[in-house]
Amino acid sequence: MKILVCVKRVVDYNVKARPKADGSGVETANVKMSMNPFDEIAVEESVRLKEAGTADEIVAVSMGVAQCQETLRTALAMGVDRGILIETDAELQPLAVAKLIKAVIEKEKPQLVLLGKQAIDDDANQTGQMFAAFLGWSQGTFASKLTVAGESVEVAREVDAGTEILSLQLPAVITTDLRLNEPRYVKLPNIMKAKKKPLDKLTPEELGVDVSPRLTVLKVTEPAQREAGIKVANAAELVGKLKNEAQVI
Ligand code: AMP
């Protein structure tokens, strides 16, 4: 089985995201960038499927600026076999990414596509659902467990009421949730080995995909500051404040 795994370069999850001075977006200049954490989980799962003998090739794809190569190298160091960079300086919205992934799928013909349930920069939670719909493929979103058995894959997904188990026919798209696995640390020898693994470059034009944005970001601002809390001496004072100041009881 061939697996395609999507890896997005985002502001590192330890960095506090700040709006640009002109409010046109999130500041990314001189900010540490890393692989989207949900994509690390997708890479880990694909590598585990290969180690278990279920998958025989894993291809990672990343779309964006030239530095996305670093994200692909991390995926290669984790155990991915080959990388594809779709290089563009254009702003990529989920619809454009979904069209690019569809084009890569048509070229690579994987049986399974693994990707994050959402990117922690735009929190869109749209890409996987969009290209699964474009292709008419089965989709299992927010997977916390997956088991491949022959031509189908069983996915446990976290829903409000508990855990839902789906059986999907391959080919399928699966988006990862936090509890699916704990990604491995990348060891130095594997980082060295990853430098020699193949990494192909394409452009949206070569894939015949129009990536022009369909949404306009009007403004990005800091959330309103929360007011500091206070300590009350006793329950009577709390009830008094809720009644007279907050007027909620
Ligand atoms: P989103 O729909 O933007 O929240 O992203 C969901 C998932 O789509 C991410 O976790 C990635 O796996 C994938 N994805 C989105 N944008 C990109 C990109 N530029 N390059 C690679 N994968 C992406």
Residues whose N, C-alpha, C, O or C-beta is under 5 A from the ligand:
A	BS01	AMP	C6 V7 K8 N36 F38 D39 V61 S62 M63 G64 P94 V97 L115 G116 K117 Q118 A119 D122 D123 A124 N125 Q126 T127
